[in-house]
Amino acid sequence: MKQKVRLSVSDNQGHVVVAPDKFKGSLTAAQAAEHIAAGIRRAAPGTEVRALPVADGGEGTVAAAIAAGFRAVSVKAAGPTGEPVEAVLAVQGGTAVIEAAQASGLQLLPGGVKAPLTATSYGTGELVRKALELGCRTLVLGLGGVACTDGGAGMAQALGLRLLDADGAELPPGGAALARLASIDPGPLADTLGGVEVVVASDVDNPLLGERGAPAVYGPQKGATPEDVAELDAALAHWADHVAALTGDDVREAPGAGAAGGLGFGAIALLGASLRPGIALLLELLGFDQAVRGARLVVTGEGCLDVQTLHGKAPAGVAEAAAGHGVPVAAVCGLLELSETQWRAAGFAAVLSLVELAGPDGDSLTRAGELAELAGERLARSFLGAD
């Protein structure tokens, strides 16, 4: 489909904000921002371009925080099957940004072999613990892309909770083992989290259990068979019963409890977390509101602009935030699956696709950086009056 770019030439000498998410499989958010910015600067020399890579709470959240000035802290943590992995969290002042996939992600499974019944979120808990040791008292926890369906049990164990079977022995890791849970020893968990605010960045509103629950909806992505799904659902129901008895509050039906294999449940029930839409939270954290003031154009984007984009993903969030300042927003994407009517209704003044820029015989993946720069040039000509 031939794309139409709406011209909006202005004499305003304001800056440009480039705030894309990652282009999965080709460019990180930071790389996408750098290439688009380079194209704008080439076509419109002297234009101030502010690169502000973003994320929606999933993969790339920590990288976006680091690009915005947060300090990277390396942590050796347990991977989803217990093997040590090198993870990174982002710290600024008393705030830490933690990405569950850094320690518990599907991409960390040894040999890519999925372990739906035994994978653990223990490493995510170790990242939380490290942030607390650094003195952070506001923790932003990005969920998504994890290998486990353990209801956050592993995360809680890393923070001092003990899960015991009928013989008083510690349960092994993984969601399936929770079926044998007989008692919970809270240990120092409450003291550890005293005075700590935990905010979960997630757009998932699924409950923990049932047809829309973590095992049924996300379990198959983690390798769960129908039999595994039923086993995990029953085990997590048993886990939720014990947690409710411990805390006096049953949050299994809370929107977002099913996020990241039930990590949302563990965070809400045991860490006292609140949930906020991922992109809105990250834009606030990254200072987008301040960056966009006085801008004449915002450029956002992601690998595929599709129907999911319209439901809380980063580009739509950027467009909504920029609209509050009356700044036009253009999007660059790898693949465009929205009609012009749809993307205009979502607040985009223009959309450029790398696939279309590459042409019928082009390779948009290997040429993603080059094509992103070309997109930046074209947007500069359309919106900034560049030659």
RODO-2510 file (C-alpha; in nm, 4 decimals, decimal comma):
residues 387
     n   res          X          Y          Z
     1     m     0,0000     0,0000     0,0000
     2     k     0,1419     0,3361    -0,0964
     3     q     0,1817     0,5501     0,2124
     4     k     0,0763     0,9098     0,2182
     5     v     0,2813     1,1511     0,4235
     6     r     0,0979     1,4610     0,5345
     7     l     0,3148     1,7684     0,4865
     8     s     0,3339     1,9949     0,7854
     9     v     0,6095     2,2442     0,7131
    10     s     0,6576     2,5002     0,9852
    11     d     0,8872     2,7900     1,0553
    12     n     0,8966     2,6915     1,4210
    13     q     1,2530     2,6176     1,5225
    14     g     1,1634     2,3644     1,7918
    15     h     1,3439     2,0360     1,8412
    16     v     1,2512     1,6825     1,7353
    17     v     1,2033     1,3941     1,9789
    18     v     1,2799     1,0454     1,8461
    19     a     1,1194     0,7886     2,0768
    20     p     1,0891     0,4423     1,9185
    21     d     1,0562     0,1006     2,0782
    22     k     1,2742    -0,1880     1,9551
    23     f     1,2450    -0,3354     1,6056
    24     k     1,2560    -0,6966     1,7175
    25     g     1,5046    -0,9020     1,5211
    26     s     1,6863    -0,6041     1,3691
    27     l     1,7306    -0,2950     1,5886
    28     t     1,7229    -0,2197     1,9586
    29     a     1,5214     0,0856     2,0574
    30     a     1,8453     0,2819     2,1060
    31     q     1,9759     0,1793     1,7627
    32     a     1,6461     0,2676     1,5965
    33     a     1,6519     0,6094     1,7642
    34     e     2,0123     0,6704     1,6564
    35     h     1,9458     0,5819     1,2919
    36     i     1,6239     0,7819     1,2611
    37     a     1,7927     1,0790     1,4302
    38     a     2,0900     1,0525     1,1931
    39     g     1,8574     1,0713     0,8936
    40     i     1,6789     1,3762     1,0327
    41     r     2,0077     1,5552     1,1026
    42     r     2,1376     1,4757     0,7555
    43     a     1,8295     1,6181     0,5858
    44     a     1,7861     1,9103     0,8271
    45     p     2,1311     2,0142     0,9530
    46     g     2,1205     2,2217     1,2676
    47     t     1,7966     2,0674     1,3911
    48     e     1,8148     1,9627     1,7549
    49     v     1,7178     1,5958     1,7769
    50     r     1,6634     1,4334     2,1155
    51     a     1,6829     1,0536     2,1125
    52     l     1,4655     0,8952     2,3800
    53     p     1,4276     0,5203     2,3179
    54     v     1,1234     0,3777     2,4955
    55     a     0,9704     0,0461     2,6005
    56     d     0,6317    -0,0705     2,7249
    57     g     0,7486    -0,2627     3,0316
    58     g     0,8612    -0,5765     2,8506
    59     e     1,1891    -0,6576     2,6821
    60     g     1,4036    -0,3468     2,6400
    61     t     1,2720    -0,1646     2,9470
    62     v     1,6062    -0,1589     3,1275
    63     a     1,7894    -0,0583     2,8098
    64     a     1,5510     0,2349     2,7632
    65     a     1,6109     0,3494     3,1209
    66     i     1,9885     0,3282     3,0750
    67     a     1,9681     0,5261     2,7507
    68     a     1,7767     0,7941     2,9439
    69     g     2,0566     0,8268     3,1974
    70     f     1,9990     0,5530     3,4527
    71     r     2,3092     0,3685     3,5749
    72     a     2,3520     0,0080     3,4642
    73     v     2,4159    -0,2409     3,7450
    74     s     2,5231    -0,5949     3,6550
    75     v     2,3911    -0,8776     3,8701
    76     k     2,4677    -1,2476     3,8635
    77     a     2,1323    -1,4182     3,9124
    78     a     1,9673    -1,7564     3,8733
    79     g     1,8260    -1,8148     3,5272
    80     p     1,4863    -1,9764     3,4689
    81     t     1,6247    -2,3269     3,5249
    82     g     1,8695    -2,2271     3,7977
    83     e     2,1820    -2,1779     3,5874
    84     p     2,3657    -1,8489     3,6588
    85     v     2,3054    -1,5638     3,4158
    86     e     2,4365    -1,2095     3,3882
    87     a     2,1484    -0,9655     3,4246
    88     v     2,1315    -0,5873     3,4357
    89     l     1,9088    -0,3500     3,6279
    90     a     1,8928     0,0294     3,5955
    91     v     1,9317     0,2631     3,8929
    92     q     1,8876     0,6348     3,9382
    93     g     1,8723     0,7886     4,2830
    94     g     1,6382     0,5741     4,4901
    95     t     1,4630     0,4214     4,1873
    96     a     1,5463     0,0910     4,0219
    97     v     1,4073    -0,0435     3,6950
    98     i     1,3954    -0,4224     3,6882
    99     e     1,3113    -0,6334     3,3840
   100     a     1,1939    -0,9840     3,4731
   101     a     1,3119    -1,1236     3,1396
   102     q     1,6696    -1,0245     3,2271
   103     a     1,6845    -1,3137     3,4744
   104     s     1,3789    -1,5284     3,4021
   105     g     1,3341    -1,4836     3,0278
   106     l     1,2504    -1,7430     2,7673
   107     q     1,5650    -1,6457     2,5779
   108     l     1,7744    -1,7660     2,8747
   109     l     1,6597    -2,1280     2,8649
   110     p     1,9652    -2,3518     2,8076
   111     g     1,9556    -2,4748     2,4506
   112     g     1,6150    -2,3122     2,4101
   113     v     1,4544    -2,6168     2,5778
   114     k     1,1346    -2,4999     2,7457
   115     a     1,0549    -2,6007     3,1029
   116     p     0,6939    -2,4978     3,1699
   117     l     0,6545    -2,6992     3,4913
   118     t     0,9887    -2,6278     3,6569
   119     a     1,1084    -2,2854     3,5369
   120     t     1,1372    -2,0337     3,8193
   121     s     1,1210    -1,6595     3,8801
   122     y     1,3865    -1,6853     4,1534
   123     g     1,6331    -1,4743     3,9535
   124     t     1,3818    -1,1909     3,9287
   125     g     1,3647    -1,1926     4,3068
   126     e     1,7447    -1,1684     4,3181
   127     l     1,7264    -0,8546     4,1022
   128     v     1,4726    -0,7078     4,3455
   129     r     1,7005    -0,7989     4,6353
   130     k     1,9981    -0,6311     4,4693
   131     a     1,7990    -0,3131     4,4135
   132     l     1,7057    -0,3090     4,7822
   133     e     2,0698    -0,3630     4,8815
   134     l     2,1581    -0,0568     4,6712
   135     g     1,9155     0,1472     4,8810
   136     c     1,6411     0,1801     4,6207
   137     r     1,2971     0,2320     4,7681
   138     t     1,0987     0,2694     4,4453
   139     l     1,1087    -0,0377     4,2256
   140     v     0,9647    -0,0451     3,8738
   141     l     0,9158    -0,4059     3,7683
   142     g     0,8740    -0,4705     3,3968
   143     l     0,6997    -0,7980     3,3189
   144     g     0,6858    -1,0057     3,0034
   145     g     0,8804    -1,2668     2,8126
   146     v     0,9451    -1,4971     3,1087
   147     a     0,9874    -1,8750     3,0899
   148     c     0,8121    -1,9546     3,4185
   149     t     0,4554    -2,0049     3,5351
   150     d     0,5165    -2,0106     3,9096
   151     g     0,2905    -1,7299     4,0299
   152     g     0,5899    -1,5323     4,1531
   153     a     0,6748    -1,8025     4,4074
   154     g     1,0393    -1,8143     4,3056
   155     m     1,0685    -1,4366     4,3265
   156     a     0,9283    -1,4463     4,6802
   157     q     1,1656    -1,7264     4,7803
   158     a     1,4629    -1,5147     4,6727
   159     l     1,3362    -1,2478     4,9123
   160     g     1,3183    -1,4818     5,2102
   161     l     0,9836    -1,6610     5,1841
   162     r     1,0083    -2,0361     5,2558
   163     l     0,7695    -2,2775     5,0844
   164     l     0,7437    -2,6086     5,2684
   165     d     0,5873    -2,9445     5,1866
   166     a     0,4123    -3,1738     5,4362
   167     d     0,7492    -3,3003     5,5618
   168     g     0,8822    -2,9496     5,6217
   169     a     1,1187    -2,9659     5,3249
   170     e     1,1654    -2,6744     5,0825
   171     l     0,9728    -2,7130     4,7585
   172     p     1,1753    -2,7455     4,4396
   173     p     1,1430    -2,4631     4,1847
   174     g     0,8628    -2,4258     3,9344
   175     g     0,4880    -2,3893     3,9248
   176     a     0,4030    -2,7603     3,9296
   177     a     0,5698    -2,8112     4,2689
   178     l     0,3262    -2,5649     4,4287
   179     a     0,0645    -2,8419     4,4303
   180     r     0,2607    -2,9926     4,7213
   181     l     0,2729    -2,6720     4,9244
   182     a     0,1728    -2,7360     5,2860
   183     s     0,2868    -2,4193     5,4632
   184     i     0,4532    -2,0830     5,4084
   185     d     0,7173    -1,9360     5,6368
   186     p     0,7181    -1,5614     5,5543
   187     g     1,0630    -1,5127     5,7040
   188     p     1,1940    -1,1550     5,6741
   189     l     0,9815    -1,0636     5,3704
   190     a     0,7693    -0,7971     5,5418
   191     d     1,0708    -0,6293     5,7007
   192     t     1,2652    -0,6454     5,3743
   193     l     0,9897    -0,4582     5,1905
   194     g     0,9124    -0,2054     5,4623
   195     g     0,8867     0,1439     5,3132
   196     v     0,9357     0,0135     4,9576
   197     e     0,7047     0,1077     4,6701
   198     v     0,6777    -0,1520     4,3942
   199     v     0,5124    -0,0570     4,0671
   200     v     0,4521    -0,3171     3,7973
   201     a     0,4673    -0,1957     3,4377
   202     s     0,2272    -0,4179     3,2455
   203     d    -0,0641    -0,3878     3,0052
   204     v    -0,1881    -0,7404     3,0743
   205     d    -0,5197    -0,7541     3,2630
   206     n    -0,5544    -1,1331     3,2876
   207     p    -0,6388    -1,2920     3,6229
   208     l    -0,4178    -1,5639     3,7658
   209     l    -0,6438    -1,8618     3,6919
   210     g    -0,9092    -1,9970     3,4574
   211     e    -0,9699    -1,9547     3,0862
   212     r    -0,7984    -1,6142     3,0826
   213     g    -0,5405    -1,7083     3,3438
   214     a    -0,1635    -1,7349     3,3204
   215     p    -0,1416    -2,1107     3,2490
   216     a    -0,4205    -2,1188     2,9872
   217     v    -0,3261    -1,8044     2,7956
   218     y     0,0512    -1,7886     2,8285
   219     g     0,1471    -2,1433     2,9266
   220     p     0,1530    -2,2755     2,5672
   221     q     0,4024    -2,0015     2,4735
   222     k     0,6291    -2,1437     2,7437
   223     g     0,5945    -2,5005     2,6159
   224     a     0,2993    -2,6188     2,8246
   225     t     0,0824    -2,8986     2,6841
   226     p    -0,2926    -2,9038     2,7619
   227     e    -0,2123    -3,1469     3,0460
   228     d     0,0569    -2,9114     3,1751
   229     v    -0,1861    -2,6204     3,1647
   230     a    -0,4368    -2,8088     3,3798
   231     e    -0,1633    -2,9116     3,6245
   232     l    -0,0283    -2,5590     3,6533
   233     d    -0,3735    -2,4056     3,6957
   234     a    -0,4487    -2,6397     3,9852
   235     a    -0,1078    -2,5798     4,1432
   236     l    -0,1411    -2,2030     4,1185
   237     a    -0,4912    -2,2213     4,2695
   238     h    -0,3388    -2,4063     4,5662
   239     w    -0,0624    -2,1431     4,5857
   240     a    -0,3214    -1,8634     4,5799
   241     d    -0,5142    -2,0288     4,8655
   242     h    -0,2039    -2,0324     5,0853
   243     v    -0,1048    -1,6771     4,9945
   244     a    -0,4546    -1,5514     5,0759
   245     a    -0,4375    -1,7241     5,4149
   246     l    -0,0979    -1,5635     5,4778
   247     t    -0,1873    -1,2086     5,3727
   248     g    -0,5588    -1,1983     5,4476
   249     d    -0,6301    -1,0790     5,0949
   250     d    -0,7137    -1,2885     4,7889
   251     v    -0,5915    -1,1145     4,4719
   252     r    -0,6069    -1,4035     4,2246
   253     e    -0,8790    -1,2234     4,0271
   254     a    -0,6979    -0,8881     4,0235
   255     p    -0,6412    -0,7509     3,6719
   256     g    -0,2805    -0,8256     3,5844
   257     a    -0,2378    -1,1104     3,8332
   258     g    -0,1815    -1,3424     3,5374
   259     a     0,0960    -1,1309     3,3869
   260     a     0,4302    -1,3045     3,3235
   261     g     0,3271    -1,6499     3,4388
   262     g     0,1635    -1,5109     3,7523
   263     l     0,4531    -1,2829     3,8478
   264     g     0,1894    -1,0119     3,8583
   265     f     0,0067    -1,2087     4,1282
   266     g     0,3209    -1,2520     4,3364
   267     a     0,4078    -0,8845     4,3061
   268     i     0,0590    -0,7666     4,4030
   269     a     0,0017    -1,0155     4,6840
   270     l     0,3472    -1,0369     4,8409
   271     l     0,5305    -0,7186     4,7394
   272     g     0,2299    -0,4875     4,7724
   273     a     0,2726    -0,3775     4,4119
   274     s     0,0423    -0,1531     4,2148
   275     l    -0,0013    -0,2010     3,8400
   276     r     0,0223     0,0729     3,5806
   277     p     0,0090     0,0642     3,2004
   278     g     0,3636    -0,0044     3,0879
   279     i     0,4213     0,2677     2,8311
   280     a     0,2586     0,5413     3,0423
   281     l     0,4763     0,4497     3,3389
   282     l     0,7940     0,4319     3,1318
   283     l     0,7287     0,7641     2,9584
   284     e     0,6867     0,9256     3,2985
   285     l     1,0017     0,7611     3,4275
   286     l     1,2045     0,8615     3,1213
   287     g     1,0953     1,2256     3,1321
   288     f     0,9024     1,2234     2,8046
   289     d     0,6656     1,5012     2,9111
   290     q     0,9553     1,7386     2,9632
   291     a     1,1358     1,6263     2,6471
   292     v     0,8343     1,6896     2,4229
   293     r     0,7645     2,0449     2,5418
   294     g     0,8372     2,2878     2,2627
   295     a     0,8979     2,0093     2,0094
   296     r     0,7791     2,0465     1,6523
   297     l     0,7763     1,6725     1,5788
   298     v     0,7862     1,3397     1,7625
   299     v     0,8938     1,0240     1,5794
   300     t     0,8135     0,6868     1,7338
   301     g     0,7952     0,3315     1,5999
   302     e     0,8415    -0,0421     1,6449
   303     g     0,9009    -0,3555     1,4422
   304     c     0,5394    -0,4117     1,3421
   305     l     0,2610    -0,1564     1,3530
   306     d    -0,0515    -0,3694     1,3857
   307     v    -0,3764    -0,4023     1,5786
   308     q    -0,1857    -0,4832     1,8985
   309     t    -0,0148    -0,1444     1,8686
   310     l    -0,3515     0,0184     1,9258
   311     h    -0,3938    -0,1535     2,2621
   312     g    -0,1309    -0,0010     2,4859
   313     k     0,1920    -0,0654     2,2988
   314     a     0,4692     0,1935     2,2955
   315     p     0,3973     0,3881     1,9724
   316     a     0,0315     0,4406     2,0621
   317     g     0,1324     0,5559     2,4091
   318     v     0,3837     0,8004     2,2637
   319     a     0,1215     0,9356     2,0232
   320     e    -0,1277     0,9859     2,3038
   321     a     0,1271     1,1592     2,5264
   322     a     0,2450     1,3889     2,2447
   323     a    -0,1129     1,4787     2,1539
   324     g    -0,1490     1,6407     2,4949
   325     h     0,1154     1,8907     2,3835
   326     g    -0,0279     1,9427     2,0358
   327     v     0,2843     1,7990     1,8724
   328     p     0,2454     1,5927     1,5520
   329     v     0,3650     1,2320     1,5703
   330     a     0,5070     1,0210     1,2890
   331     a     0,5829     0,6512     1,3117
   332     v     0,8527     0,4373     1,1522
   333     c     0,7946     0,0631     1,1523
   334     g     0,9404    -0,2484     0,9995
   335     l     0,6069    -0,3819     0,8779
   336     l     0,2778    -0,1923     0,8536
   337     e    -0,0413    -0,3927     0,9026
   338     l    -0,2787    -0,1047     0,9794
   339     s    -0,4873     0,0822     0,7259
   340     e    -0,4342     0,4554     0,6902
   341     t    -0,7703     0,5082     0,8588
   342     q    -0,6546     0,3043     1,1567
   343     w    -0,3164     0,4688     1,2026
   344     r    -0,4557     0,8182     1,1602
   345     a    -0,7237     0,7419     1,4197
   346     a    -0,4443     0,6326     1,6545
   347     g    -0,2897     0,9782     1,6293
   348     f    -0,0165     0,9326     1,3696
   349     a     0,0279     1,2063     1,1113
   350     a     0,2453     0,9812     0,8952
   351     v     0,3752     0,6247     0,8908
   352     l     0,6782     0,4950     0,7010
   353     s     0,7464     0,1213     0,6675
   354     l     1,0978    -0,0137     0,6213
   355     v     0,9547    -0,2995     0,4134
   356     e     0,8044    -0,0524     0,1671
   357     l     1,1152     0,1655     0,1673
   358     a     1,3236    -0,1444     0,0824
   359     g     1,1072    -0,2182    -0,2221
   360     p     0,9877    -0,5560    -0,3509
   361     d     1,3379    -0,6989    -0,3834
   362     g     1,4871    -0,5396    -0,0722
   363     d     1,5842    -0,6925     0,2616
   364     s     1,4429    -0,4702     0,5321
   365     l     1,5936    -0,6752     0,8176
   366     t     1,9606    -0,6606     0,7210
   367     r     1,9211    -0,3021     0,5948
   368     a     1,7104    -0,1843     0,8884
   369     g     1,9569     0,0803     1,0062
   370     e     2,0078     0,2266     0,6580
   371     l     1,6331     0,2289     0,5910
   372     a     1,5555     0,3879     0,9294
   373     e     1,7904     0,6713     0,8336
   374     l     1,6118     0,7068     0,5004
   375     a     1,2816     0,7260     0,6905
   376     g     1,4278     0,9998     0,9099
   377     e     1,5330     1,1956     0,6015
   378     r     1,1871     1,1698     0,4466
   379     l     1,0158     1,2797     0,7663
   380     a     1,2513     1,5775     0,7951
   381     r     1,1585     1,6842     0,4422
   382     s     0,7880     1,6419     0,5093
   383     f     0,7622     1,7993     0,8532
   384     l     1,0641     2,0263     0,8891
   385     g     1,0768     2,1837     0,5458
   386     a     1,4174     2,0282     0,4753
   387     d     1,5477     2,0319     0,1198
***
